């Protein structure tokens, strides 16, 4: 009888492990972004930051390490936001038009595909409303906090070997780096990027188009409509699906933003960017 009980306990424990692993995969697969090389590059390829990731693990002083990390990453975040802002301004311009040139139509189609916005060559009000909800900047404070959290301040294996600061996954064999402790039934890899800039843009696209972050985008849209600043803290509640830790993860990101005074990098002027 004792043996039967032991087997039952083992079976039940195994089931719990499987459920936890599946839950982890289900939530974190939201981080996957199919990298579109053409769309991830800035409009002026000469501006693409190619500086390698510094060796942040060499810093002995925690304060100096944090300062170095933010100083390195902030310009890339700002440049990525400039690219998104330019895309948004183009969409706003097209929204005011009734006819479109062949070139403008092609660009709208490319952007719709990049942001996974359904369209049937009908650029109507619903299309533009959806695009403007998705094509929008991400507060630097949020990007910096999540990058620090997900990459161990730029020192993780995936940051160093794959320029991946945000823990994004991919599923095509050979697309990235195989996690050392990946469960045998899972096939994902941690995505590899050509540059840190590509990682930043991919992360932003993820927040801007993934169904898991609809609430984040709706909050941002509401703040825009009210003429209020879009800050990292205001968007953190929309990250509930970013991690299996849910509310605990949100609290951790909020704590990072507060402790490092990161909202000073957010731009109040963006409140007018309707």
C-alpha atoms as an extended CHARMM CRD file, in Angstrom:
* protein
*
       274  EXT
         1         1  UNK       CA              0.0000000000        0.0000000000        0.0000000000  PROA      1               0.0000000000
         2         2  UNK       CA              2.8540000000        2.3340000000        0.8130000000  PROA      2               0.0000000000
         3         3  UNK       CA              4.3610000000        1.7140000000       -2.6180000000  PROA      3               0.0000000000
         4         4  UNK       CA              1.1190000000        2.6570000000       -4.3270000000  PROA      4               0.0000000000
         5         5  UNK       CA              1.0000000000        5.8740000000       -2.3420000000  PROA      5               0.0000000000
         6         6  UNK       CA              4.5990000000        6.6350000000       -3.2690000000  PROA      6               0.0000000000
         7         7  UNK       CA              3.8690000000        6.0970000000       -6.9400000000  PROA      7               0.0000000000
         8         8  UNK       CA              0.8160000000        8.3420000000       -6.6900000000  PROA      8               0.0000000000
         9         9  UNK       CA              2.8490000000       11.1050000000       -5.0560000000  PROA      9               0.0000000000
        10        10  UNK       CA              5.5380000000       10.8290000000       -7.7270000000  PROA      10              0.0000000000
        11        11  UNK       CA              2.9460000000       10.9280000000      -10.5210000000  PROA      11              0.0000000000
        12        12  UNK       CA              1.2030000000       13.9090000000       -8.9740000000  PROA      12              0.0000000000
        13        13  UNK       CA              4.5070000000       15.7660000000       -8.5300000000  PROA      13              0.0000000000
        14        14  UNK       CA              5.4130000000       15.0610000000      -12.1390000000  PROA      14              0.0000000000
        15        15  UNK       CA              2.0910000000       16.4600000000      -13.2820000000  PROA      15              0.0000000000
        16        16  UNK       CA              2.6600000000       19.6380000000      -11.2890000000  PROA      16              0.0000000000
        17        17  UNK       CA              6.1010000000       20.0950000000      -12.8400000000  PROA      17              0.0000000000
        18        18  UNK       CA              4.6360000000       19.6330000000      -16.3230000000  PROA      18              0.0000000000
        19        19  UNK       CA              1.8330000000       22.1220000000      -15.6640000000  PROA      19              0.0000000000
        20        20  UNK       CA              4.2830000000       24.6950000000      -14.3250000000  PROA      20              0.0000000000
        21        21  UNK       CA              6.5670000000       24.2790000000      -17.3360000000  PROA      21              0.0000000000
        22        22  UNK       CA              3.6560000000       24.5510000000      -19.7440000000  PROA      22              0.0000000000
        23        23  UNK       CA              2.4120000000       27.6640000000      -17.9450000000  PROA      23              0.0000000000
        24        24  UNK       CA              5.8760000000       29.1860000000      -18.2130000000  PROA      24              0.0000000000
        25        25  UNK       CA              5.9790000000       28.4510000000      -21.9420000000  PROA      25              0.0000000000
        26        26  UNK       CA              2.4490000000       29.7480000000      -22.5340000000  PROA      26              0.0000000000
        27        27  UNK       CA              3.0780000000       33.0960000000      -20.8480000000  PROA      27              0.0000000000
        28        28  UNK       CA              6.5850000000       33.6670000000      -22.1290000000  PROA      28              0.0000000000
        29        29  UNK       CA              5.8530000000       32.6740000000      -25.7090000000  PROA      29              0.0000000000
        30        30  UNK       CA              4.2280000000       36.1090000000      -25.8430000000  PROA      30              0.0000000000
        31        31  UNK       CA              7.7570000000       37.4750000000      -25.9570000000  PROA      31              0.0000000000
        32        32  UNK       CA              8.3980000000       35.8880000000      -29.3440000000  PROA      32              0.0000000000
        33        33  UNK       CA              8.7640000000       38.3480000000      -32.1740000000  PROA      33              0.0000000000
        34        34  UNK       CA              9.5840000000       37.2490000000      -35.6850000000  PROA      34              0.0000000000
        35        35  UNK       CA             12.4650000000       39.4940000000      -36.6190000000  PROA      35              0.0000000000
        36        36  UNK       CA             11.8650000000       41.3920000000      -39.8500000000  PROA      36              0.0000000000
        37        37  UNK       CA             15.2990000000       42.5830000000      -40.9080000000  PROA      37              0.0000000000
        38        38  UNK       CA             13.9330000000       45.2960000000      -43.2090000000  PROA      38              0.0000000000
        39        39  UNK       CA             11.5340000000       46.7620000000      -40.6850000000  PROA      39              0.0000000000
        40        40  UNK       CA             13.9090000000       46.6260000000      -37.7280000000  PROA      40              0.0000000000
        41        41  UNK       CA             16.5120000000       48.8060000000      -39.4070000000  PROA      41              0.0000000000
        42        42  UNK       CA             16.2220000000       52.5730000000      -38.9310000000  PROA      42              0.0000000000
        43        43  UNK       CA             15.3410000000       54.6960000000      -41.9420000000  PROA      43              0.0000000000
        44        44  UNK       CA             18.9440000000       55.8650000000      -42.2130000000  PROA      44              0.0000000000
        45        45  UNK       CA             21.1210000000       52.7540000000      -42.0360000000  PROA      45              0.0000000000
        46        46  UNK       CA             24.1380000000       54.9340000000      -41.2140000000  PROA      46              0.0000000000
        47        47  UNK       CA             22.5650000000       55.6350000000      -37.8280000000  PROA      47              0.0000000000
        48        48  UNK       CA             22.2990000000       51.9940000000      -36.8240000000  PROA      48              0.0000000000
        49        49  UNK       CA             24.1590000000       51.6180000000      -33.5040000000  PROA      49              0.0000000000
        50        50  UNK       CA             26.6210000000       48.7750000000      -33.8300000000  PROA      50              0.0000000000
        51        51  UNK       CA             28.6880000000       49.2960000000      -30.6950000000  PROA      51              0.0000000000
        52        52  UNK       CA             29.1180000000       45.9280000000      -28.9440000000  PROA      52              0.0000000000
        53        53  UNK       CA             27.6170000000       45.3430000000      -25.5330000000  PROA      53              0.0000000000
        54        54  UNK       CA             30.1200000000       46.4280000000      -22.8550000000  PROA      54              0.0000000000
        55        55  UNK       CA             31.2940000000       43.9430000000      -20.2480000000  PROA      55              0.0000000000
        56        56  UNK       CA             29.0640000000       45.1400000000      -17.4310000000  PROA      56              0.0000000000
        57        57  UNK       CA             30.1710000000       42.2410000000      -15.2220000000  PROA      57              0.0000000000
        58        58  UNK       CA             33.5640000000       43.9460000000      -14.8990000000  PROA      58              0.0000000000
        59        59  UNK       CA             32.0750000000       46.7240000000      -12.7540000000  PROA      59              0.0000000000
        60        60  UNK       CA             32.6600000000       46.1870000000       -9.0480000000  PROA      60              0.0000000000
        61        61  UNK       CA             30.6250000000       49.1860000000       -7.9180000000  PROA      61              0.0000000000
        62        62  UNK       CA             26.8790000000       48.6130000000       -8.3300000000  PROA      62              0.0000000000
        63        63  UNK       CA             26.1480000000       52.3000000000       -8.8230000000  PROA      63              0.0000000000
        64        64  UNK       CA             28.7380000000       52.6110000000      -11.5740000000  PROA      64              0.0000000000
        65        65  UNK       CA             27.4100000000       49.4810000000      -13.2620000000  PROA      65              0.0000000000
        66        66  UNK       CA             23.8700000000       50.8410000000      -13.3070000000  PROA      66              0.0000000000
        67        67  UNK       CA             24.9990000000       54.2030000000      -14.6400000000  PROA      67              0.0000000000
        68        68  UNK       CA             27.0550000000       52.5410000000      -17.3770000000  PROA      68              0.0000000000
        69        69  UNK       CA             24.1460000000       50.2890000000      -18.3510000000  PROA      69              0.0000000000
        70        70  UNK       CA             21.6440000000       53.1300000000      -18.6250000000  PROA      70              0.0000000000
        71        71  UNK       CA             24.1440000000       55.4030000000      -20.4150000000  PROA      71              0.0000000000
        72        72  UNK       CA             24.7880000000       52.7150000000      -23.0160000000  PROA      72              0.0000000000
        73        73  UNK       CA             21.1650000000       51.7140000000      -23.5940000000  PROA      73              0.0000000000
        74        74  UNK       CA             19.3010000000       55.0370000000      -23.4000000000  PROA      74              0.0000000000
        75        75  UNK       CA             20.5150000000       56.4020000000      -26.7880000000  PROA      75              0.0000000000
        76        76  UNK       CA             19.3800000000       53.1810000000      -28.4840000000  PROA      76              0.0000000000
        77        77  UNK       CA             15.9700000000       53.4330000000      -26.8350000000  PROA      77              0.0000000000
        78        78  UNK       CA             15.6330000000       57.0540000000      -27.9050000000  PROA      78              0.0000000000
        79        79  UNK       CA             16.5940000000       56.2300000000      -31.4720000000  PROA      79              0.0000000000
        80        80  UNK       CA             14.1260000000       53.3450000000      -31.6270000000  PROA      80              0.0000000000
        81        81  UNK       CA             11.4000000000       55.6740000000      -30.3620000000  PROA      81              0.0000000000
        82        82  UNK       CA             12.3340000000       58.2420000000      -33.0040000000  PROA      82              0.0000000000
        83        83  UNK       CA             11.8390000000       55.6140000000      -35.6820000000  PROA      83              0.0000000000
        84        84  UNK       CA              8.4490000000       54.6350000000      -34.2640000000  PROA      84              0.0000000000
        85        85  UNK       CA              7.4580000000       58.2920000000      -33.9570000000  PROA      85              0.0000000000
        86        86  UNK       CA              8.3260000000       58.8510000000      -37.6250000000  PROA      86              0.0000000000
        87        87  UNK       CA              6.2040000000       55.8330000000      -38.5870000000  PROA      87              0.0000000000
        88        88  UNK       CA              3.3410000000       57.1860000000      -36.4970000000  PROA      88              0.0000000000
        89        89  UNK       CA              3.5580000000       60.6170000000      -38.1030000000  PROA      89              0.0000000000
        90        90  UNK       CA              3.4320000000       58.9960000000      -41.5440000000  PROA      90              0.0000000000
        91        91  UNK       CA              0.2910000000       57.0670000000      -40.5710000000  PROA      91              0.0000000000
        92        92  UNK       CA             -1.3110000000       60.2510000000      -39.2220000000  PROA      92              0.0000000000
        93        93  UNK       CA             -0.5230000000       62.0040000000      -42.4840000000  PROA      93              0.0000000000
        94        94  UNK       CA             -2.0750000000       59.1720000000      -44.4910000000  PROA      94              0.0000000000
        95        95  UNK       CA             -5.1520000000       59.2340000000      -42.2520000000  PROA      95              0.0000000000
        96        96  UNK       CA             -5.8630000000       62.7830000000      -43.4260000000  PROA      96              0.0000000000
        97        97  UNK       CA             -5.7010000000       61.8120000000      -47.0920000000  PROA      97              0.0000000000
        98        98  UNK       CA             -8.3690000000       60.3020000000      -49.3130000000  PROA      98              0.0000000000
        99        99  UNK       CA             -6.0640000000       58.9890000000      -52.0330000000  PROA      99              0.0000000000
       100       100  UNK       CA             -2.6840000000       57.2960000000      -51.7600000000  PROA      100             0.0000000000
       101       101  UNK       CA              0.2590000000       57.0790000000      -54.0970000000  PROA      101             0.0000000000
       102       102  UNK       CA              1.6640000000       53.6830000000      -55.0400000000  PROA      102             0.0000000000
       103       103  UNK       CA              4.6510000000       54.3360000000      -52.7890000000  PROA      103             0.0000000000
       104       104  UNK       CA              2.5010000000       55.3680000000      -49.8200000000  PROA      104             0.0000000000
       105       105  UNK       CA              0.2250000000       52.3620000000      -50.2860000000  PROA      105             0.0000000000
       106       106  UNK       CA              3.2120000000       50.0210000000      -50.3100000000  PROA      106             0.0000000000
       107       107  UNK       CA              4.5810000000       51.5520000000      -47.1210000000  PROA      107             0.0000000000
       108       108  UNK       CA              1.2330000000       51.3360000000      -45.3640000000  PROA      108             0.0000000000
       109       109  UNK       CA              1.0580000000       47.6670000000      -46.3070000000  PROA      109             0.0000000000
       110       110  UNK       CA              4.5630000000       47.0410000000      -44.9770000000  PROA      110             0.0000000000
       111       111  UNK       CA              3.7500000000       48.7540000000      -41.6940000000  PROA      111             0.0000000000
       112       112  UNK       CA              0.4570000000       46.8850000000      -41.3840000000  PROA      112             0.0000000000
       113       113  UNK       CA              2.3120000000       43.6070000000      -41.8330000000  PROA      113             0.0000000000
       114       114  UNK       CA              5.0560000000       44.6120000000      -39.4000000000  PROA      114             0.0000000000
       115       115  UNK       CA              2.5100000000       45.5300000000      -36.7230000000  PROA      115             0.0000000000
       116       116  UNK       CA              0.2190000000       42.6060000000      -37.5800000000  PROA      116             0.0000000000
       117       117  UNK       CA             -2.7410000000       44.8110000000      -38.4080000000  PROA      117             0.0000000000
       118       118  UNK       CA             -5.2870000000       43.0660000000      -40.6670000000  PROA      118             0.0000000000
       119       119  UNK       CA             -6.2470000000       44.9180000000      -43.8270000000  PROA      119             0.0000000000
       120       120  UNK       CA             -7.8410000000       44.1990000000      -47.2140000000  PROA      120             0.0000000000
       121       121  UNK       CA             -6.3340000000       47.1220000000      -49.0720000000  PROA      121             0.0000000000
       122       122  UNK       CA             -9.0280000000       49.1750000000      -47.3490000000  PROA      122             0.0000000000
       123       123  UNK       CA             -7.3440000000       51.9520000000      -45.4110000000  PROA      123             0.0000000000
       124       124  UNK       CA            -10.4370000000       53.0550000000      -43.5170000000  PROA      124             0.0000000000
       125       125  UNK       CA            -10.9730000000       54.6500000000      -40.1050000000  PROA      125             0.0000000000
       126       126  UNK       CA            -10.8530000000       51.3070000000      -38.2950000000  PROA      126             0.0000000000
       127       127  UNK       CA             -7.5070000000       50.5000000000      -39.9030000000  PROA      127             0.0000000000
       128       128  UNK       CA             -5.9490000000       53.8210000000      -38.9250000000  PROA      128             0.0000000000
       129       129  UNK       CA             -7.3520000000       53.6390000000      -35.3880000000  PROA      129             0.0000000000
       130       130  UNK       CA             -5.7840000000       50.2190000000      -34.8830000000  PROA      130             0.0000000000
       131       131  UNK       CA             -2.4780000000       51.3030000000      -36.3930000000  PROA      131             0.0000000000
       132       132  UNK       CA             -2.2470000000       54.4110000000      -34.2250000000  PROA      132             0.0000000000
       133       133  UNK       CA             -2.9370000000       52.2880000000      -31.1610000000  PROA      133             0.0000000000
       134       134  UNK       CA             -0.0410000000       50.0020000000      -32.0900000000  PROA      134             0.0000000000
       135       135  UNK       CA              2.4680000000       52.3350000000      -33.7100000000  PROA      135             0.0000000000
       136       136  UNK       CA              3.4780000000       54.3990000000      -30.7150000000  PROA      136             0.0000000000
       137       137  UNK       CA              6.5420000000       54.9750000000      -28.5750000000  PROA      137             0.0000000000
       138       138  UNK       CA              7.4490000000       53.0930000000      -25.3950000000  PROA      138             0.0000000000
       139       139  UNK       CA              8.5110000000       55.1410000000      -22.3300000000  PROA      139             0.0000000000
       140       140  UNK       CA             12.3000000000       54.8500000000      -21.8930000000  PROA      140             0.0000000000
       141       141  UNK       CA             11.8690000000       54.1900000000      -18.1700000000  PROA      141             0.0000000000
       142       142  UNK       CA              9.9290000000       51.0170000000      -18.9370000000  PROA      142             0.0000000000
       143       143  UNK       CA             12.4440000000       49.8040000000      -21.5190000000  PROA      143             0.0000000000
       144       144  UNK       CA             15.4170000000       50.4380000000      -19.2350000000  PROA      144             0.0000000000
       145       145  UNK       CA             13.7920000000       48.7400000000      -16.2460000000  PROA      145             0.0000000000
       146       146  UNK       CA             12.7560000000       45.6410000000      -18.1760000000  PROA      146             0.0000000000
       147       147  UNK       CA             16.1300000000       45.3670000000      -19.8970000000  PROA      147             0.0000000000
       148       148  UNK       CA             17.9190000000       45.5470000000      -16.5420000000  PROA      148             0.0000000000
       149       149  UNK       CA             15.5730000000       42.9730000000      -15.0370000000  PROA      149             0.0000000000
       150       150  UNK       CA             15.5770000000       40.4900000000      -17.9160000000  PROA      150             0.0000000000
       151       151  UNK       CA             19.3000000000       40.6470000000      -18.7050000000  PROA      151             0.0000000000
       152       152  UNK       CA             20.8100000000       40.9670000000      -15.2330000000  PROA      152             0.0000000000
       153       153  UNK       CA             22.0350000000       44.4650000000      -16.0700000000  PROA      153             0.0000000000
       154       154  UNK       CA             23.3950000000       43.3160000000      -19.4190000000  PROA      154             0.0000000000
       155       155  UNK       CA             25.4300000000       40.4690000000      -17.9270000000  PROA      155             0.0000000000
       156       156  UNK       CA             23.2890000000       37.4360000000      -18.7910000000  PROA      156             0.0000000000
       157       157  UNK       CA             24.4670000000       34.7610000000      -21.1900000000  PROA      157             0.0000000000
       158       158  UNK       CA             21.7520000000       35.6710000000      -23.6930000000  PROA      158             0.0000000000
       159       159  UNK       CA             22.7020000000       39.3520000000      -23.5790000000  PROA      159             0.0000000000
       160       160  UNK       CA             26.3880000000       38.6110000000      -24.0910000000  PROA      160             0.0000000000
       161       161  UNK       CA             26.0420000000       35.8930000000      -26.7260000000  PROA      161             0.0000000000
       162       162  UNK       CA             22.8590000000       36.9460000000      -28.5000000000  PROA      162             0.0000000000
       163       163  UNK       CA             22.3770000000       40.6930000000      -27.9060000000  PROA      163             0.0000000000
       164       164  UNK       CA             19.0630000000       39.7500000000      -26.2830000000  PROA      164             0.0000000000
       165       165  UNK       CA             18.1850000000       42.0440000000      -23.3800000000  PROA      165             0.0000000000
       166       166  UNK       CA             14.5160000000       41.1060000000      -23.0320000000  PROA      166             0.0000000000
       167       167  UNK       CA             14.3640000000       37.3050000000      -22.9260000000  PROA      167             0.0000000000
       168       168  UNK       CA             12.5600000000       36.9590000000      -26.2420000000  PROA      168             0.0000000000
       169       169  UNK       CA             12.0530000000       33.4640000000      -27.6300000000  PROA      169             0.0000000000
       170       170  UNK       CA             12.0630000000       31.9800000000      -31.1300000000  PROA      170             0.0000000000
       171       171  UNK       CA             11.0390000000       28.5120000000      -32.3090000000  PROA      171             0.0000000000
       172       172  UNK       CA             12.8210000000       27.7930000000      -35.5820000000  PROA      172             0.0000000000
       173       173  UNK       CA             15.7430000000       25.3890000000      -34.9870000000  PROA      173             0.0000000000
       174       174  UNK       CA             18.9830000000       27.3430000000      -34.9230000000  PROA      174             0.0000000000
       175       175  UNK       CA             17.2450000000       30.7180000000      -34.6230000000  PROA      175             0.0000000000
       176       176  UNK       CA             18.8820000000       31.5350000000      -31.3180000000  PROA      176             0.0000000000
       177       177  UNK       CA             20.5530000000       30.1240000000      -28.2300000000  PROA      177             0.0000000000
       178       178  UNK       CA             19.3440000000       26.9230000000      -26.6060000000  PROA      178             0.0000000000
       179       179  UNK       CA             18.6270000000       27.4190000000      -22.8910000000  PROA      179             0.0000000000
       180       180  UNK       CA             20.7750000000       25.2060000000      -20.6800000000  PROA      180             0.0000000000
       181       181  UNK       CA             17.8630000000       24.0470000000      -18.5130000000  PROA      181             0.0000000000
       182       182  UNK       CA             15.1200000000       23.8060000000      -21.1410000000  PROA      182             0.0000000000
       183       183  UNK       CA             12.5650000000       21.0570000000      -20.4710000000  PROA      183             0.0000000000
       184       184  UNK       CA             12.8500000000       18.1430000000      -22.9020000000  PROA      184             0.0000000000
       185       185  UNK       CA              9.3610000000       18.6530000000      -24.3590000000  PROA      185             0.0000000000
       186       186  UNK       CA              9.9850000000       22.3340000000      -25.1500000000  PROA      186             0.0000000000
       187       187  UNK       CA             11.6710000000       23.3710000000      -28.3880000000  PROA      187             0.0000000000
       188       188  UNK       CA             12.1180000000       27.1210000000      -28.0110000000  PROA      188             0.0000000000
       189       189  UNK       CA             15.4170000000       28.9730000000      -28.1940000000  PROA      189             0.0000000000
       190       190  UNK       CA             16.2890000000       32.4220000000      -26.8910000000  PROA      190             0.0000000000
       191       191  UNK       CA             16.3710000000       34.7290000000      -29.8980000000  PROA      191             0.0000000000
       192       192  UNK       CA             19.6750000000       36.0460000000      -31.1820000000  PROA      192             0.0000000000
       193       193  UNK       CA             19.9500000000       39.5710000000      -32.6330000000  PROA      193             0.0000000000
       194       194  UNK       CA             22.5730000000       41.2080000000      -34.8280000000  PROA      194             0.0000000000
       195       195  UNK       CA             22.7990000000       44.2430000000      -32.5390000000  PROA      195             0.0000000000
       196       196  UNK       CA             21.3580000000       45.4940000000      -29.2710000000  PROA      196             0.0000000000
       197       197  UNK       CA             19.3810000000       48.0110000000      -31.3260000000  PROA      197             0.0000000000
       198       198  UNK       CA             17.6030000000       45.1440000000      -33.0860000000  PROA      198             0.0000000000
       199       199  UNK       CA             16.7810000000       43.6620000000      -29.6920000000  PROA      199             0.0000000000
       200       200  UNK       CA             15.2880000000       46.9710000000      -28.5290000000  PROA      200             0.0000000000
       201       201  UNK       CA             13.1900000000       47.3770000000      -31.6750000000  PROA      201             0.0000000000
       202       202  UNK       CA             11.9960000000       43.7810000000      -31.5000000000  PROA      202             0.0000000000
       203       203  UNK       CA             10.9660000000       44.2380000000      -27.8630000000  PROA      203             0.0000000000
       204       204  UNK       CA              9.0600000000       47.4080000000      -28.7180000000  PROA      204             0.0000000000
       205       205  UNK       CA              7.2940000000       45.6760000000      -31.5990000000  PROA      205             0.0000000000
       206       206  UNK       CA              6.3400000000       42.9270000000      -29.1930000000  PROA      206             0.0000000000
       207       207  UNK       CA              4.6400000000       45.3290000000      -26.7790000000  PROA      207             0.0000000000
       208       208  UNK       CA              3.0360000000       47.1820000000      -29.6710000000  PROA      208             0.0000000000
       209       209  UNK       CA              1.4620000000       44.2620000000      -31.5050000000  PROA      209             0.0000000000
       210       210  UNK       CA              1.1970000000       41.2030000000      -29.2490000000  PROA      210             0.0000000000
       211       211  UNK       CA             -2.3360000000       40.3780000000      -28.1020000000  PROA      211             0.0000000000
       212       212  UNK       CA             -1.0800000000       39.9180000000      -24.5370000000  PROA      212             0.0000000000
       213       213  UNK       CA             -0.4590000000       43.6620000000      -24.2180000000  PROA      213             0.0000000000
       214       214  UNK       CA             -3.7650000000       45.0860000000      -25.4530000000  PROA      214             0.0000000000
       215       215  UNK       CA             -4.4260000000       46.6830000000      -22.0540000000  PROA      215             0.0000000000
       216       216  UNK       CA             -1.0320000000       48.4010000000      -22.1220000000  PROA      216             0.0000000000
       217       217  UNK       CA             -1.8060000000       49.8940000000      -25.5320000000  PROA      217             0.0000000000
       218       218  UNK       CA             -5.3060000000       50.9660000000      -24.5140000000  PROA      218             0.0000000000
       219       219  UNK       CA             -3.9250000000       52.7370000000      -21.4460000000  PROA      219             0.0000000000
       220       220  UNK       CA             -1.3860000000       54.5600000000      -23.6070000000  PROA      220             0.0000000000
       221       221  UNK       CA             -4.0870000000       55.5130000000      -26.1160000000  PROA      221             0.0000000000
       222       222  UNK       CA             -6.3030000000       56.8720000000      -23.3250000000  PROA      222             0.0000000000
       223       223  UNK       CA             -3.4750000000       58.9510000000      -21.8660000000  PROA      223             0.0000000000
       224       224  UNK       CA             -2.7180000000       60.3650000000      -25.3170000000  PROA      224             0.0000000000
       225       225  UNK       CA             -6.3700000000       61.3270000000      -25.8230000000  PROA      225             0.0000000000
       226       226  UNK       CA             -6.3810000000       63.1100000000      -22.4540000000  PROA      226             0.0000000000
       227       227  UNK       CA             -3.1350000000       64.9330000000      -23.2030000000  PROA      227             0.0000000000
       228       228  UNK       CA             -1.4160000000       63.2870000000      -20.2430000000  PROA      228             0.0000000000
       229       229  UNK       CA              2.1920000000       62.0550000000      -20.0960000000  PROA      229             0.0000000000
       230       230  UNK       CA              2.7460000000       58.4160000000      -20.9920000000  PROA      230             0.0000000000
       231       231  UNK       CA              5.1290000000       57.1530000000      -18.3230000000  PROA      231             0.0000000000
       232       232  UNK       CA              6.6410000000       53.7940000000      -17.5900000000  PROA      232             0.0000000000
       233       233  UNK       CA              4.7590000000       53.5080000000      -14.3050000000  PROA      233             0.0000000000
       234       234  UNK       CA              1.4300000000       54.1770000000      -16.0120000000  PROA      234             0.0000000000
       235       235  UNK       CA              1.9510000000       51.2760000000      -18.4260000000  PROA      235             0.0000000000
       236       236  UNK       CA              3.3410000000       48.6520000000      -16.0310000000  PROA      236             0.0000000000
       237       237  UNK       CA             -0.0980000000       47.1720000000      -15.1740000000  PROA      237             0.0000000000
       238       238  UNK       CA             -0.2640000000       46.0470000000      -18.8020000000  PROA      238             0.0000000000
       239       239  UNK       CA              2.7070000000       43.7020000000      -18.3000000000  PROA      239             0.0000000000
       240       240  UNK       CA              0.7850000000       41.0210000000      -16.4050000000  PROA      240             0.0000000000
       241       241  UNK       CA              1.3690000000       38.4940000000      -19.2160000000  PROA      241             0.0000000000
       242       242  UNK       CA              5.0600000000       39.2970000000      -19.6680000000  PROA      242             0.0000000000
       243       243  UNK       CA              6.0230000000       36.8820000000      -16.9080000000  PROA      243             0.0000000000
       244       244  UNK       CA              4.4460000000       33.9490000000      -15.0970000000  PROA      244             0.0000000000
       245       245  UNK       CA              5.1000000000       35.9560000000      -11.9300000000  PROA      245             0.0000000000
       246       246  UNK       CA              2.2880000000       38.3280000000      -12.8780000000  PROA      246             0.0000000000
       247       247  UNK       CA              1.6980000000       41.0220000000      -10.2610000000  PROA      247             0.0000000000
       248       248  UNK       CA              4.9980000000       40.2870000000       -8.5310000000  PROA      248             0.0000000000
       249       249  UNK       CA              6.8250000000       40.9720000000      -11.7970000000  PROA      249             0.0000000000
       250       250  UNK       CA              4.9230000000       44.2360000000      -12.2740000000  PROA      250             0.0000000000
       251       251  UNK       CA              5.8390000000       45.3330000000       -8.7430000000  PROA      251             0.0000000000
       252       252  UNK       CA              9.4860000000       44.5150000000       -9.4330000000  PROA      252             0.0000000000
       253       253  UNK       CA              9.5460000000       46.6290000000      -12.6020000000  PROA      253             0.0000000000
       254       254  UNK       CA              7.8040000000       49.4800000000      -10.7880000000  PROA      254             0.0000000000
       255       255  UNK       CA             10.3910000000       49.2340000000       -8.0320000000  PROA      255             0.0000000000
       256       256  UNK       CA             13.2500000000       49.4150000000      -10.5260000000  PROA      256             0.0000000000
       257       257  UNK       CA             11.7590000000       52.5240000000      -12.1140000000  PROA      257             0.0000000000
       258       258  UNK       CA             11.3550000000       54.2400000000       -8.7330000000  PROA      258             0.0000000000
       259       259  UNK       CA             14.6710000000       53.1750000000       -7.2230000000  PROA      259             0.0000000000
       260       260  UNK       CA             16.6430000000       54.3770000000      -10.2380000000  PROA      260             0.0000000000
       261       261  UNK       CA             14.5510000000       57.4940000000      -10.9390000000  PROA      261             0.0000000000
       262       262  UNK       CA             14.0420000000       56.3090000000      -14.5190000000  PROA      262             0.0000000000
       263       263  UNK       CA             10.9680000000       58.3850000000      -15.2910000000  PROA      263             0.0000000000
       264       264  UNK       CA             13.2640000000       61.3920000000      -15.6560000000  PROA      264             0.0000000000
       265       265  UNK       CA             14.0510000000       59.9280000000      -19.0900000000  PROA      265             0.0000000000
       266       266  UNK       CA             10.4060000000       59.9100000000      -20.1880000000  PROA      266             0.0000000000
       267       267  UNK       CA              9.3670000000       62.7980000000      -22.3860000000  PROA      267             0.0000000000
       268       268  UNK       CA              6.3740000000       64.8570000000      -21.1350000000  PROA      268             0.0000000000
       269       269  UNK       CA              6.1690000000       66.4640000000      -24.5830000000  PROA      269             0.0000000000
       270       270  UNK       CA              5.0590000000       63.0950000000      -25.9540000000  PROA      270             0.0000000000
       271       271  UNK       CA              1.7030000000       63.6540000000      -24.2810000000  PROA      271             0.0000000000
       272       272  UNK       CA              0.7860000000       65.8190000000      -27.2470000000  PROA      272             0.0000000000
       273       273  UNK       CA              1.7360000000       63.1200000000      -29.7560000000  PROA      273             0.0000000000
       274       274  UNK       CA             -1.8480000000       62.0990000000      -30.5700000000  PROA      274             0.0000000000
